[in-house]
Amino acid sequence: MRFIYVICVAVGTAVAALFVVPVVLTGAPAHADYSGYSLCVGKIAEIPMQAHDPYNLQLVGEIEQDLNSGVRPAEETQKVTQKGFDTRVASGIVQCVVQEHP
């Protein structure tokens, strides 16, 4: 019985290593939790119909990159507003990225 337990632990560890090792070796950068971001943006009330897509992954990546390079959230909100978003919606989008960034 103990032998089977040892084998199960060894197999489980090997399977876990298959998923963890590639991420560690590639040094994959941390990104915002997109599902959490989507839920957060979904809570922004009354996004105008003519507004750009706040779920755009490229937009999320740009905001994340700017914030990581030291841009203040207020400045980033202005940049997002210049891309065609309402000021209230732009502020919400930036706050969602900040909230969901690990």
Z-matrix of the N, CA and C atoms (Angstrom, degrees):
N
C 1 1.446
C 2 1.530 1 110.62
N 3 1.334 2 117.31 1 -41.69
C 4 1.456 3 120.91 2 179.23
C 5 1.531 4 110.64 3 -65.77
N 6 1.309 5 116.69 4 -34.90
C 7 1.454 6 121.31 5 179.67
C 8 1.542 7 110.42 6 -61.73
N 9 1.310 8 116.56 7 -43.07
C 10 1.470 9 121.16 8 178.71
C 11 1.524 10 110.13 9 -64.18
N 12 1.315 11 117.33 10 -40.65
C 13 1.460 12 121.40 11 178.32
C 14 1.526 13 110.15 12 -61.21
N 15 1.313 14 117.35 13 -44.41
C 16 1.464 15 122.03 14 179.76
C 17 1.523 16 110.43 15 -62.72
N 18 1.321 17 116.85 16 -41.32
C 19 1.463 18 120.59 17 179.15
C 20 1.527 19 110.14 18 -64.95
N 21 1.316 20 117.49 19 -43.43
C 22 1.475 21 121.16 20 179.70
C 23 1.523 22 111.02 21 -62.09
N 24 1.325 23 117.41 22 -41.83
C 25 1.460 24 120.70 23 178.56
C 26 1.526 25 110.05 24 -64.87
N 27 1.324 26 117.27 25 -41.77
C 28 1.466 27 121.03 26 -179.83
C 29 1.530 28 110.98 27 -63.95
N 30 1.311 29 116.82 28 -44.20
C 31 1.465 30 120.76 29 179.11
C 32 1.523 31 110.16 30 -65.07
N 33 1.312 32 117.02 31 -43.65
C 34 1.469 33 120.51 32 179.21
C 35 1.515 34 111.94 33 -61.60
N 36 1.318 35 116.65 34 -41.29
C 37 1.460 36 120.86 35 178.08
C 38 1.524 37 110.72 36 -65.03
N 39 1.317 38 117.53 37 -41.19
C 40 1.464 39 121.14 38 179.49
C 41 1.523 40 111.13 39 -63.74
N 42 1.321 41 117.22 40 -41.99
C 43 1.467 42 120.84 41 179.23
C 44 1.525 43 110.01 42 -65.47
N 45 1.319 44 117.50 43 -43.20
C 46 1.462 45 120.59 44 178.30
C 47 1.524 46 110.86 45 -61.61
N 48 1.317 47 116.84 46 -39.33
C 49 1.459 48 120.68 47 179.85
C 50 1.530 49 111.27 48 -63.92
N 51 1.313 50 117.50 49 -33.51
C 52 1.469 51 120.45 50 178.37
C 53 1.519 52 111.54 51 -61.59
N 54 1.314 53 117.52 52 -30.87
C 55 1.456 54 120.94 53 -179.74
C 56 1.523 55 112.78 54 -88.90
N 57 1.307 56 118.27 55 -31.88
C 58 1.456 57 122.07 56 -175.30
C 59 1.522 58 112.23 57 -84.79
N 60 1.305 59 118.54 58 -42.65
C 61 1.462 60 122.19 59 -174.03
C 62 1.530 61 112.82 60 -58.54
N 63 1.338 62 121.06 61 -46.22
C 64 1.466 63 118.73 62 -179.55
C 65 1.524 64 112.93 63 -60.05
N 66 1.316 65 118.34 64 -36.29
C 67 1.462 66 121.25 65 179.91
C 68 1.517 67 110.29 66 -68.63
N 69 1.307 68 117.14 67 -42.42
C 70 1.461 69 121.17 68 179.74
C 71 1.523 70 110.82 69 -66.51
N 72 1.317 71 117.36 70 -43.39
C 73 1.461 72 121.19 71 -177.43
C 74 1.518 73 112.86 72 -69.05
N 75 1.312 74 117.90 73 -35.24
C 76 1.456 75 119.89 74 -179.43
C 77 1.511 76 112.18 75 -81.59
N 78 1.322 77 117.25 76 -14.07
C 79 1.458 78 119.57 77 -179.15
C 80 1.508 79 110.52 78 63.82
N 81 1.313 80 117.28 79 39.13
C 82 1.452 81 121.83 80 -177.04
C 83 1.518 82 110.38 81 -56.48
N 84 1.334 83 117.13 82 127.77
C 85 1.459 84 119.63 83 -179.78
C 86 1.528 85 110.70 84 -69.64
N 87 1.306 86 115.43 85 151.86
C 88 1.463 87 120.27 86 178.40
C 89 1.521 88 108.83 87 -75.68
N 90 1.298 89 116.49 88 137.28
C 91 1.460 90 121.84 89 177.56
C 92 1.510 91 109.10 90 -124.29
N 93 1.314 92 114.25 91 161.47
C 94 1.459 93 118.93 92 177.80
C 95 1.521 94 110.21 93 -60.50
N 96 1.298 95 115.24 94 149.18
C 97 1.462 96 121.65 95 176.24
C 98 1.521 97 106.79 96 -73.50
N 99 1.339 98 117.34 97 105.25
C 100 1.460 99 120.35 98 -172.65
C 101 1.520 100 112.46 99 -65.56
N 102 1.322 101 118.62 100 -36.73
C 103 1.463 102 118.83 101 179.63
C 104 1.522 103 110.06 102 -66.93
N 105 1.328 104 117.11 103 -39.25
C 106 1.467 105 120.39 104 176.01
C 107 1.518 106 111.05 105 -65.78
N 108 1.341 107 115.76 106 -39.31
C 109 1.457 108 120.55 107 177.12
C 110 1.525 109 110.63 108 -61.97
N 111 1.325 110 116.83 109 -44.19
C 112 1.465 111 121.20 110 -179.94
C 113 1.527 112 111.23 111 -60.48
N 114 1.311 113 115.97 112 -42.92
C 115 1.467 114 119.78 113 177.79
C 116 1.521 115 110.78 114 -63.76
N 117 1.321 116 116.34 115 -41.78
C 118 1.459 117 120.89 116 179.79
C 119 1.528 118 111.21 117 -62.92
N 120 1.333 119 116.48 118 -47.72
C 121 1.473 120 120.53 119 -179.91
C 122 1.530 121 110.18 120 -64.91
N 123 1.325 122 116.25 121 -34.17
C 124 1.459 123 120.00 122 178.39
C 125 1.520 124 113.20 123 -63.13
N 126 1.327 125 117.18 124 -20.14
C 127 1.460 126 121.33 125 179.22
C 128 1.524 127 113.10 126 -85.99
N 129 1.341 128 116.82 127 -8.82
C 130 1.462 129 119.69 128 177.33
C 131 1.522 130 107.28 129 -70.37
N 132 1.300 131 115.72 130 118.61
C 133 1.465 132 120.73 131 -175.09
C 134 1.525 133 111.58 132 -75.03
N 135 1.307 134 114.78 133 139.95
C 136 1.471 135 123.88 134 170.76
C 137 1.524 136 114.18 135 53.52
N 138 1.309 137 116.90 136 58.99
C 139 1.463 138 120.13 137 172.16
C 140 1.523 139 106.51 138 -72.12
N 141 1.344 140 117.76 139 124.48
C 142 1.469 141 119.85 140 -178.34
C 143 1.523 142 111.58 141 -57.05
N 144 1.319 143 116.28 142 143.55
C 145 1.465 144 121.62 143 -178.12
C 146 1.526 145 112.02 144 -62.02
N 147 1.331 146 117.82 145 -33.47
C 148 1.459 147 120.56 146 -177.54
C 149 1.534 148 112.16 147 -82.17
N 150 1.318 149 117.04 148 -1.96
C 151 1.465 150 120.54 149 -179.06
C 152 1.527 151 110.66 150 -67.76
N 153 1.311 152 114.26 151 153.99
C 154 1.461 153 120.10 152 175.43
C 155 1.522 154 109.20 153 -66.29
N 156 1.303 155 116.52 154 170.19
C 157 1.459 156 121.78 155 -176.83
C 158 1.528 157 111.20 156 -76.51
N 159 1.352 158 118.47 157 110.45
C 160 1.462 159 120.35 158 179.67
C 161 1.529 160 112.69 159 -74.10
N 162 1.335 161 117.51 160 -8.76
C 163 1.467 162 121.95 161 179.65
C 164 1.528 163 112.37 162 -91.98
N 165 1.316 164 117.78 163 4.93
C 166 1.451 165 123.80 164 -177.61
C 167 1.533 166 110.14 165 -64.49
N 168 1.335 167 116.86 166 119.58
C 169 1.465 168 121.01 167 -178.67
C 170 1.527 169 112.64 168 -64.25
N 171 1.328 170 116.98 169 -31.01
C 172 1.457 171 119.41 170 178.74
C 173 1.528 172 109.69 171 -65.85
N 174 1.323 173 116.88 172 -41.57
C 175 1.462 174 121.10 173 177.67
C 176 1.522 175 110.52 174 -61.26
N 177 1.325 176 116.48 175 -45.50
C 178 1.467 177 121.53 176 179.42
C 179 1.526 178 109.93 177 -59.73
N 180 1.327 179 116.84 178 -44.33
C 181 1.463 180 120.85 179 179.60
C 182 1.521 181 112.74 180 -63.54
N 183 1.333 182 116.81 181 -40.77
C 184 1.461 183 120.53 182 178.75
C 185 1.520 184 111.08 183 -64.24
N 186 1.329 185 116.42 184 -43.92
C 187 1.466 186 120.35 185 179.13
C 188 1.526 187 109.81 186 -62.79
N 189 1.316 188 116.36 187 -45.49
C 190 1.459 189 121.48 188 179.78
C 191 1.528 190 110.72 189 -59.16
N 192 1.321 191 116.28 190 -45.38
C 193 1.460 192 121.17 191 -178.74
C 194 1.534 193 110.63 192 -63.64
N 195 1.332 194 116.42 193 -43.73
C 196 1.467 195 120.05 194 179.20
C 197 1.523 196 111.29 195 -62.36
N 198 1.332 197 116.39 196 -45.21
C 199 1.464 198 120.08 197 -179.34
C 200 1.523 199 111.10 198 -64.39
N 201 1.338 200 117.00 199 -37.73
C 202 1.467 201 120.95 200 178.01
C 203 1.526 202 111.68 201 -66.48
N 204 1.339 203 117.01 202 -27.84
C 205 1.460 204 119.88 203 -179.08
C 206 1.530 205 112.21 204 -88.23
N 207 1.332 206 117.24 205 4.05
C 208 1.462 207 119.92 206 173.40
C 209 1.513 208 115.97 207 105.90
N 210 1.305 209 118.66 208 2.75
C 211 1.462 210 120.51 209 178.06
C 212 1.528 211 108.39 210 -70.00
N 213 1.313 212 116.24 211 132.70
C 214 1.463 213 120.38 212 179.65
C 215 1.530 214 109.52 213 -71.97
N 216 1.337 215 117.43 214 149.11
C 217 1.469 216 120.48 215 -179.96
C 218 1.535 217 113.55 216 -55.90
N 219 1.336 218 117.73 217 -35.98
C 220 1.475 219 120.01 218 179.16
C 221 1.526 220 110.97 219 -64.70
N 222 1.336 221 116.45 220 -40.40
C 223 1.467 222 120.60 221 177.43
C 224 1.521 223 110.66 222 -66.56
N 225 1.338 224 115.78 223 -39.86
C 226 1.464 225 119.94 224 179.80
C 227 1.523 226 110.65 225 -66.02
N 228 1.316 227 117.01 226 -36.53
C 229 1.469 228 120.99 227 176.81
C 230 1.525 229 110.07 228 -60.29
N 231 1.331 230 117.08 229 -40.70
C 232 1.469 231 120.42 230 177.55
C 233 1.523 232 111.09 231 -63.74
N 234 1.338 233 116.90 232 -40.48
C 235 1.466 234 120.26 233 178.69
C 236 1.527 235 111.28 234 -63.85
N 237 1.341 236 116.24 235 -40.61
C 238 1.466 237 120.20 236 179.23
C 239 1.530 238 109.96 237 -68.27
N 240 1.323 239 117.34 238 -36.19
C 241 1.467 240 121.50 239 176.89
C 242 1.528 241 110.16 240 -62.35
N 243 1.324 242 117.23 241 -39.09
C 244 1.461 243 121.54 242 178.96
C 245 1.520 244 112.39 243 -66.48
N 246 1.326 245 117.11 244 -18.01
C 247 1.466 246 121.11 245 177.58
C 248 1.521 247 111.77 246 -84.10
N 249 1.343 248 117.50 247 0.88
C 250 1.458 249 120.42 248 174.40
C 251 1.514 250 115.56 249 110.79
N 252 1.323 251 118.09 250 7.03
C 253 1.459 252 120.76 251 179.00
C 254 1.523 253 110.04 252 -91.71
N 255 1.318 254 116.00 253 149.85
C 256 1.448 255 123.08 254 171.34
C 257 1.530 256 107.77 255 -61.23
N 258 1.334 257 117.85 256 146.04
C 259 1.462 258 121.30 257 -177.31
C 260 1.521 259 111.83 258 -57.24
N 261 1.321 260 117.93 259 -41.51
C 262 1.462 261 122.10 260 -179.41
C 263 1.520 262 110.31 261 -65.27
N 264 1.317 263 116.64 262 -42.65
C 265 1.462 264 121.36 263 179.81
C 266 1.526 265 109.86 264 -68.38
N 267 1.335 266 117.53 265 -42.58
C 268 1.466 267 121.13 266 178.73
C 269 1.522 268 110.88 267 -59.96
N 270 1.312 269 116.48 268 -42.59
C 271 1.458 270 120.60 269 178.10
C 272 1.524 271 110.69 270 -62.34
N 273 1.322 272 116.82 271 -42.02
C 274 1.461 273 121.40 272 178.30
C 275 1.518 274 112.17 273 -63.81
N 276 1.327 275 116.50 274 -40.95
C 277 1.466 276 121.08 275 179.46
C 278 1.525 277 110.33 276 -62.53
N 279 1.328 278 116.73 277 -46.84
C 280 1.467 279 120.63 278 -179.90
C 281 1.528 280 110.32 279 -63.29
N 282 1.322 281 116.44 280 -41.77
C 283 1.469 282 119.26 281 179.34
C 284 1.519 283 111.22 282 -64.64
N 285 1.324 284 117.53 283 -35.97
C 286 1.471 285 120.33 284 177.67
C 287 1.519 286 110.98 285 -65.62
N 288 1.331 287 117.38 286 -39.90
C 289 1.466 288 120.34 287 177.91
C 290 1.530 289 109.49 288 -64.97
N 291 1.333 290 116.68 289 -43.95
C 292 1.464 291 120.25 290 178.81
C 293 1.523 292 110.39 291 -61.45
N 294 1.319 293 116.47 292 -43.70
C 295 1.470 294 121.87 293 -178.24
C 296 1.521 295 112.17 294 -64.62
N 297 1.319 296 117.86 295 -38.94
C 298 1.462 297 121.42 296 -174.30
C 299 1.527 298 113.51 297 -94.23
N 300 1.318 299 117.34 298 -2.45
C 301 1.463 300 119.60 299 178.42
C 302 1.521 301 108.76 300 -75.38
N 303 1.323 302 117.02 301 128.85
C 304 1.471 303 118.69 302 -178.18
C 305 1.521 304 113.32 303 -66.62
